[in-house]
Amino acid sequence: MPITVSESILSIAPYVPGKPIEELEREYGIKNAVKLASNENPLGASPGAVAAIEKSLGSLHRYPDSSAHALVRKLSAHLGVPPEAIVLGNGSDEIIVLLERLFLRPGDEVILPRPSFLMYDISVLSAGATPVSVPLKDLTVDLTEILRRVTPKTRMIFLCNPNNPTGTIVTKAAFDAFLAELPPDVIVVVDEAYIEFARDPECLRSVGYATTERPVVTLRTFSKAYGLAGLRVGYGVTSPEIAELLQRLRPPFNTSIPAQAGAAAALADREFLEKTLRVVHEGLDFLYSGLNRRSIRYFPTQANFFLIDTGRSADAVFEGMLREGVIVRSMTAYGYPDYIRINAGLPDENRRFLDALDRVLQ
Ligand SMILES: *Cc1c(COP(=O)(O)O)cnc(C)c1O
């Protein structure tokens, strides 16, 4: 091919998503497969959101409101931050891409805990900047080591809280101590994709920093607790100054009319969110006790997913589970070749997971 791209782009390992249910059913001739691989909401979407999306379909010939006025107002009230602090994205993935495009130049360093969400690497490399990996300590983001790795080239730090794939958290106290040590011009991105599930009262919730002097960007999403992964709505919360810069780069119609309507309705549907949290927390507790009874090691979580140490090749367990019709995630690509990650499902899905695991591990 007579076309070349940068070395940085060539070094990107393509993102590997969880296996879609349809693909498994097609390849293995299985019906009623269970997917516990992508941390999705097992209850589906909020019925209020689905109704609002259906109602919005009469406007599909129109362009969406670029400012998403109604949704932004509702988020502003919900979060207690000014509307000017909020930037909507086509999923929070898009906010990550916009942040990298806005702030990173070749030669800049971005500190990433490892393992964490692989999208960070992809967007840092696509901006031609240099990812600096800091290994987790006891599966937890190591803030002390991150501070040690800061150099004059450090432009940005990603924290994922709770961390995907380990489910561990940064506490508010630890975060405040960290910020006090960090040079004030380093941008801190706190990805809170799973924050709604956290049960630990010490857990950092970072939207309040948008109204402080520090360049902190909180990422939130409708994809997980709100059950709208297929709709693609996420957002960043940050200072109005950073938000204004992000708005310049944001494609004007990056959230669709159904997406804006569905997200606004989902936010109002407290009942569905509470039901989701109940089902997920009960599901996690059920899975923990099932694994305890089997003496299988696992790592308790503050998210809706957790790691299980299978004591053997996670890729082999992944394959074995597929044949049982259960999709899990092998953690080999994340540096844990014996671990799988699953999210809490419905009660019947959780039982099927444990039964299938018994057959695969026997
Ligand atoms: C799922 C997930 C997201 C959400 O991405 P969307 O683009 O909003 O669907 C963001 N960060 C992490 C760590 C995730 O696991």
The ligand as an SDF file (V2000), in Angstrom:
LIG
                    3D

 15 15  0  0  0  0  0  0  0  0999 V2000
  -17.9420    0.6720   29.6220 C   0  0  0  0  0  0  0  0  0  0  0  0
  -16.9200    1.6640   29.9760 C   0  0  0  0  0  0  0  0  0  0  0  0
  -17.0340    2.9790   29.5730 C   0  0  0  0  0  0  0  0  0  0  0  0
  -18.2520    3.4530   28.8770 C   0  0  0  0  0  0  0  0  0  0  0  0
  -18.0700    3.6660   27.5690 O   0  0  0  0  0  0  0  0  0  0  0  0
  -19.2560    4.2980   26.7370 P   0  0  0  0  0  0  0  0  0  0  0  0
  -18.5230    4.8030   25.5590 O   0  0  0  0  0  0  0  0  0  0  0  0
  -19.8730    5.4000   27.5450 O   0  0  0  0  0  0  0  0  0  0  0  0
  -20.2210    3.2060   26.4400 O   0  0  0  0  0  0  0  0  0  0  0  0
  -16.0500    3.8830   29.9280 C   0  0  0  0  0  0  0  0  0  0  0  0
  -15.0250    3.5020   30.6950 N   0  0  0  0  0  0  0  0  0  0  0  0
  -14.9090    2.2510   31.1330 C   0  0  0  0  0  0  0  0  0  0  0  0
  -13.7880    1.8850   32.0340 C   0  0  0  0  0  0  0  0  0  0  0  0
  -15.8360    1.2890   30.7760 C   0  0  0  0  0  0  0  0  0  0  0  0
  -15.6940    0.0330   31.1920 O   0  0  0  0  0  0  0  0  0  0  0  0
  1  2  1  0
  2  3  1  0
  2 14  2  0
  3  4  1  0
  3 10  2  0
  4  5  1  0
  5  6  1  0
  6  7  2  0
  6  8  1  0
  6  9  1  0
 10 11  1  0
 11 12  2  0
 12 13  1  0
 12 14  1  0
 14 15  1  0
M  END
$$$$
